[in-house]
Amino acid sequence: MEAYNNSSYSVYMTNESYLYHPDSNSVPELPVDNFSSASNITKTTIFGFKSQYTPVEAIVTGLVLLMVIVITIVGNILVCLAVFLVKKLRRPCNYLLVSLAVSDLCVAILVMPMALLYEILGRWSFGYFMCDLWVSFDVLSCTASILNLCMISVDRYYAITKPLEYGVKRTPKRMILCVSLVWLGAACISLPPLLIIGNEHETIEGIPHCVVCQNFGYQIYATLGSFYIPLTVMIIVYYKIFCAARRIVLEERRAQSHLETNHCYLEISVKNGGGPPESRLAMSFETSPATSTPAGGARVTHHRTSTTSIATTVSARY
């Protein structure tokens, strides 16, 4: 302890605080670093580590993130139960939806709780092995979720553009194969840092951090495979779906207007003259068949042919 004495005040400097006594006229100039440490007094201590948040901030942040985790878990479990329990939903077209729900469920259970603690503590306190495992689960689940969305967009495109042909080809085995390809692609992106390259275990100012592998080649490979390529595919496919849906709607409107026009014509014709000219011609043939008398005096009756009858009937119905 060091003491500064004057006529009015006495200042006693210790390692953690300053004590002032009213026997010195002025306060001596003290080091600024000692006062800066005093600003950390309000920080929260969690599991023996100082958090980067104040107590109120830590509580609010933890509650909000915890609510997101609970909602994600409950929502995706409900999706899986709906498909498994409702018979009408147990169709091959919903296999990809279940796969998407499972990937989001993995994010909520395996990734988000540790991310919550990592965010509040401001440091990684679970060791190197858990860091590698956590990062691998993070990349695997997020990549699988994105690839599932991409595969769902392709599935919807073929279901809209080729409904009859694709409906026959969409068998359970083929949809299970699509789901397997999605998870295999996600594994090919998430496993190299765990098995080959290794993740980053950084220590910044004595504080340990867990970061995904920062290798340049792997970053290009991972970002292309897990984000940019699926994003490009989804944009193109959904644009084609929009064009196909718009074309179908326009064709239906055109056909509907054509049917309404023909219906109005038939109603007007029936009110004015008993139907269109073809039907009146058929009625004249049925009521009074044409006859002719040759030069020899024999009476010849001309009957309608089957072709005329069919044509007249079809035209009258149309």
C-alpha positions as CSV (number, residue, x, y, z in Angstrom):
1,M,0.0,0.0,0.0
2,E,1.2,3.5,-0.9
3,A,0.0,6.6,0.9
4,Y,-0.3,10.2,-0.3
5,N,-0.5,12.7,2.5
6,N,-1.4,16.4,2.3
7,S,-3.0,18.9,4.7
8,S,-6.6,17.8,4.1
9,Y,-6.7,14.4,2.3
10,S,-4.9,11.2,2.6
11,V,-5.1,8.8,-0.3
12,Y,-4.2,5.2,0.2
13,M,-3.7,3.2,-2.9
14,T,-4.1,-0.6,-2.8
15,N,-4.1,-3.1,-5.6
16,E,-7.9,-2.9,-6.1
17,S,-9.2,0.4,-4.7
18,Y,-8.4,3.9,-3.5
19,L,-9.3,5.2,0.0
20,Y,-9.7,8.9,0.5
21,H,-9.6,10.7,3.8
22,P,-10.5,14.3,4.4
23,D,-7.1,15.5,5.4
24,S,-5.8,16.7,2.0
25,N,-6.6,19.7,-0.2
26,S,-6.1,17.9,-3.5
27,V,-6.3,14.5,-5.0
28,P,-3.1,13.3,-6.6
29,E,-3.2,12.1,-10.2
30,L,-3.6,8.4,-10.2
31,P,-3.1,5.8,-13.0
32,V,-6.0,5.5,-15.4
33,D,-5.7,1.7,-15.8
34,N,-6.8,1.2,-12.2
35,F,-10.0,3.1,-12.8
36,S,-10.7,1.2,-16.0
37,S,-10.8,-2.1,-14.1
38,A,-13.5,-0.6,-11.9
39,S,-15.9,-0.5,-14.8
40,N,-15.9,-4.3,-14.9
41,I,-17.3,-4.6,-11.4
42,T,-20.9,-4.7,-12.8
43,K,-20.1,-7.6,-15.2
44,T,-21.7,-10.9,-14.5
45,T,-19.7,-13.9,-13.3
46,I,-21.1,-17.2,-14.7
47,F,-19.5,-20.6,-14.0
48,G,-16.5,-18.7,-12.6
49,F,-15.9,-16.6,-15.8
50,K,-16.7,-13.0,-16.3
51,S,-19.4,-12.4,-18.9
52,Q,-19.3,-9.7,-21.5
53,Y,-22.9,-8.7,-20.5
54,T,-24.3,-7.0,-17.4
55,P,-26.6,-9.1,-15.3
56,V,-29.7,-7.6,-16.9
57,E,-28.3,-8.1,-20.4
58,A,-27.3,-11.6,-19.7
59,I,-30.7,-12.5,-18.4
60,V,-32.6,-10.9,-21.3
61,T,-30.3,-12.4,-23.9
62,G,-30.5,-15.9,-22.3
63,L,-34.3,-15.8,-22.1
64,V,-34.7,-14.7,-25.7
65,L,-32.3,-17.3,-27.1
66,L,-33.8,-20.0,-24.9
67,M,-37.2,-19.1,-26.2
68,V,-36.0,-19.5,-29.8
69,I,-34.5,-22.9,-28.9
70,V,-37.7,-24.1,-27.3
71,I,-39.9,-22.9,-30.2
72,T,-37.6,-24.5,-32.7
73,I,-37.6,-27.9,-30.9
74,V,-41.4,-28.0,-30.4
75,G,-42.2,-26.8,-33.9
76,N,-40.1,-29.4,-35.7
77,I,-41.2,-32.2,-33.4
78,L,-44.8,-31.3,-34.3
79,V,-44.0,-31.5,-38.0
80,C,-42.5,-35.0,-37.6
81,L,-45.4,-36.2,-35.5
82,A,-47.9,-34.9,-38.0
83,V,-46.3,-36.8,-40.9
84,F,-46.0,-40.0,-38.9
85,L,-49.4,-40.0,-37.3
86,V,-51.7,-38.6,-40.1
87,K,-52.1,-41.2,-42.8
88,K,-52.8,-38.7,-45.6
89,L,-49.5,-37.0,-44.9
90,R,-47.4,-40.2,-45.1
91,R,-46.6,-39.8,-48.7
92,P,-43.2,-39.8,-50.5
93,C,-43.6,-36.0,-51.3
94,N,-43.3,-35.3,-47.5
95,Y,-40.1,-37.2,-46.9
96,L,-38.0,-34.1,-47.7
97,L,-40.1,-32.0,-45.3
98,V,-39.4,-34.5,-42.5
99,S,-35.7,-34.4,-43.4
100,L,-35.8,-30.6,-43.2
101,A,-37.5,-30.8,-39.8
102,V,-34.9,-33.3,-38.5
103,S,-32.0,-31.0,-39.6
104,D,-33.5,-28.0,-37.9
105,L,-34.1,-30.1,-34.8
106,C,-30.4,-31.1,-34.8
107,V,-29.5,-27.4,-34.9
108,A,-31.8,-26.7,-32.0
109,I,-30.6,-29.6,-29.8
110,L,-26.9,-30.0,-30.7
111,V,-25.8,-26.5,-31.7
112,M,-27.9,-23.7,-30.2
113,P,-27.6,-24.6,-26.4
114,M,-23.8,-24.4,-26.6
115,A,-24.0,-21.4,-28.8
116,L,-26.1,-19.7,-26.1
117,L,-23.5,-20.4,-23.4
118,Y,-20.7,-19.3,-25.8
119,E,-22.5,-16.0,-26.5
120,I,-23.1,-15.2,-22.8
121,L,-19.8,-16.2,-21.5
122,G,-17.8,-14.7,-24.3
123,R,-15.3,-17.6,-24.3
124,W,-15.1,-21.3,-25.1
125,S,-14.8,-23.3,-21.9
126,F,-15.5,-26.8,-23.1
127,G,-12.2,-28.0,-24.5
128,Y,-10.8,-28.8,-27.9
129,F,-12.7,-32.0,-28.5
130,M,-16.1,-30.4,-27.8
131,C,-15.1,-27.5,-30.0
132,D,-14.4,-29.8,-33.0
133,L,-17.6,-31.8,-32.4
134,W,-19.8,-28.6,-31.9
135,V,-18.5,-27.0,-35.1
136,S,-19.0,-30.2,-37.1
137,F,-22.6,-30.6,-35.9
138,D,-23.1,-26.9,-36.7
139,V,-21.9,-27.2,-40.3
140,L,-23.6,-30.6,-40.8
141,S,-27.0,-29.5,-39.6
142,C,-27.1,-26.1,-41.3
143,T,-25.8,-27.5,-44.6
144,A,-28.4,-30.3,-44.5
145,S,-31.1,-27.8,-43.9
146,I,-30.1,-25.7,-46.9
147,L,-29.7,-28.7,-49.2
148,N,-33.1,-30.0,-48.1
149,L,-34.6,-26.6,-49.2
150,C,-32.8,-26.9,-52.5
151,M,-34.1,-30.5,-53.0
152,I,-37.6,-29.5,-52.1
153,S,-37.6,-26.7,-54.7
154,V,-36.5,-29.2,-57.4
155,D,-39.2,-31.7,-56.3
156,R,-41.9,-29.0,-56.5
157,Y,-40.7,-27.9,-60.0
158,Y,-41.1,-31.4,-61.4
159,A,-44.4,-31.9,-59.6
160,I,-45.8,-28.7,-61.3
161,T,-44.3,-29.1,-64.8
162,K,-44.6,-32.9,-65.1
163,P,-47.4,-33.9,-62.7
164,L,-48.4,-37.2,-64.3
165,E,-44.9,-38.5,-65.3
166,Y,-43.2,-37.3,-62.0
167,G,-46.1,-38.6,-59.9
168,V,-45.4,-42.1,-61.1
169,K,-41.6,-41.8,-60.6
170,R,-41.9,-40.3,-57.1
171,T,-41.7,-43.6,-55.2
172,P,-40.7,-44.0,-51.5
173,K,-37.3,-45.5,-52.5
174,R,-36.4,-42.6,-54.7
175,M,-37.4,-40.1,-52.1
176,I,-35.3,-41.9,-49.5
177,L,-32.4,-41.8,-52.0
178,C,-32.9,-38.0,-52.3
179,V,-32.8,-37.6,-48.6
180,S,-29.7,-39.8,-48.3
181,L,-28.0,-37.6,-51.0
182,V,-28.8,-34.5,-49.0
183,W,-27.2,-35.8,-45.8
184,L,-24.3,-37.3,-47.7
185,G,-23.5,-33.9,-49.3
186,A,-23.8,-32.2,-45.9
187,A,-21.4,-34.7,-44.4
188,C,-18.9,-34.2,-47.2
189,I,-18.8,-30.5,-46.3
190,S,-18.7,-30.8,-42.5
191,L,-16.3,-33.7,-41.9
192,P,-13.0,-32.5,-43.6
193,P,-12.2,-30.0,-40.7
194,L,-12.9,-32.8,-38.1
195,L,-11.0,-35.6,-39.9
196,I,-8.3,-33.9,-42.1
197,I,-7.8,-30.1,-41.7
198,G,-8.8,-29.4,-38.1
199,N,-10.7,-26.4,-36.7
200,E,-9.3,-23.2,-35.2
201,H,-8.6,-23.1,-31.4
202,E,-7.7,-19.5,-30.9
203,T,-6.7,-17.7,-27.8
204,I,-7.2,-13.9,-27.9
205,E,-5.9,-12.0,-25.0
206,G,-5.9,-15.1,-22.9
207,I,-9.5,-15.9,-23.7
208,P,-10.1,-19.2,-25.7
209,H,-12.4,-19.2,-28.7
210,C,-13.8,-21.9,-31.0
211,V,-13.9,-21.1,-34.7
212,V,-14.6,-23.1,-37.8
213,C,-11.6,-24.0,-40.0
214,Q,-10.3,-20.8,-41.7
215,N,-8.4,-22.6,-44.4
216,F,-8.9,-20.6,-47.6
217,G,-9.5,-23.7,-49.8
218,Y,-11.9,-25.2,-47.4
219,Q,-13.8,-21.8,-47.0
220,I,-14.3,-21.6,-50.8
221,Y,-15.4,-25.3,-50.9
222,A,-17.8,-25.0,-48.0
223,T,-19.4,-21.7,-48.9
224,L,-20.0,-22.8,-52.5
225,G,-21.4,-26.2,-51.6
226,S,-23.5,-25.1,-48.6
227,F,-24.7,-21.7,-49.7
228,Y,-24.0,-20.2,-53.1
229,I,-24.7,-23.2,-55.3
230,P,-28.0,-24.2,-53.5
231,L,-29.0,-20.6,-53.5
232,T,-28.5,-20.3,-57.3
233,V,-30.4,-23.5,-57.9
234,M,-33.3,-22.4,-55.8
235,I,-33.5,-19.0,-57.5
236,I,-33.5,-20.5,-61.0
237,V,-36.0,-23.3,-60.0
238,Y,-38.5,-21.0,-58.3
239,Y,-38.4,-18.6,-61.2
240,K,-39.2,-21.5,-63.5
241,I,-42.0,-22.6,-61.1
242,F,-43.4,-19.0,-61.2
243,C,-43.3,-19.0,-65.0
244,A,-45.0,-22.4,-65.2
245,A,-47.7,-21.5,-62.7
246,R,-48.4,-18.2,-64.5
247,R,-48.7,-20.1,-67.9
248,I,-51.1,-22.6,-66.4
249,V,-53.3,-19.8,-64.9
250,L,-53.4,-18.0,-68.2
251,E,-54.3,-21.1,-70.1
252,E,-57.1,-21.8,-67.6
253,R,-58.5,-18.3,-67.9
254,R,-58.3,-18.5,-71.7
255,A,-60.2,-21.8,-71.7
256,Q,-62.8,-20.5,-69.2
257,S,-63.5,-17.4,-71.3
258,H,-63.8,-19.6,-74.4
259,L,-66.3,-21.9,-72.7
260,E,-68.3,-18.9,-71.5
261,T,-68.4,-17.4,-75.0
262,N,-69.7,-20.7,-76.5
263,H,-72.3,-21.1,-73.8
264,C,-73.7,-17.6,-74.4
265,Y,-73.8,-18.3,-78.2
266,L,-75.8,-21.5,-77.6
267,E,-78.3,-19.8,-75.3
268,I,-78.9,-17.0,-77.8
269,S,-79.3,-19.5,-80.6
270,V,-81.8,-21.6,-78.7
271,K,-83.9,-18.6,-77.7
272,N,-84.0,-17.3,-81.3
273,G,-84.4,-20.4,-83.4
274,G,-84.3,-23.5,-81.5
275,G,-80.6,-24.1,-81.6
276,P,-77.6,-23.7,-83.9
277,P,-77.9,-24.3,-87.7
278,E,-76.6,-27.8,-87.4
279,S,-79.2,-28.9,-84.8
280,R,-82.0,-27.3,-86.9
281,L,-80.7,-29.2,-89.9
282,A,-80.7,-32.5,-88.0
283,M,-84.3,-31.8,-86.8
284,S,-85.5,-31.2,-90.4
285,F,-83.9,-34.5,-91.4
286,E,-85.6,-36.3,-88.6
287,T,-89.1,-34.8,-89.1
288,S,-89.3,-34.8,-92.9
289,P,-86.8,-36.9,-94.7
290,A,-86.0,-35.8,-98.2
291,T,-87.7,-37.7,-101.0
292,S,-87.5,-37.6,-104.8
293,T,-89.4,-39.1,-107.7
294,P,-87.3,-40.3,-110.6
295,A,-88.5,-40.2,-114.2
296,G,-89.9,-43.7,-114.0
297,G,-92.3,-42.7,-111.3
298,A,-90.7,-44.8,-108.5
299,R,-90.5,-43.0,-105.2
300,V,-87.0,-43.0,-103.7
301,T,-86.3,-42.0,-100.1
302,H,-82.9,-40.6,-99.1
303,H,-81.8,-41.6,-95.7
304,R,-79.2,-39.8,-93.6
305,T,-75.8,-41.4,-93.4
306,S,-74.1,-42.2,-90.1
307,T,-71.4,-39.7,-90.8
308,T,-73.9,-36.8,-91.0
309,S,-75.6,-37.9,-87.9
310,I,-72.4,-38.1,-85.9
311,A,-71.2,-34.8,-87.1
312,T,-74.6,-33.1,-86.4
313,T,-74.8,-34.6,-82.9
314,V,-71.2,-33.6,-82.0
315,S,-71.7,-30.1,-83.3
316,A,-75.0,-29.7,-81.5
317,R,-73.5,-30.9,-78.2
318,Y,-70.5,-28.5,-78.5
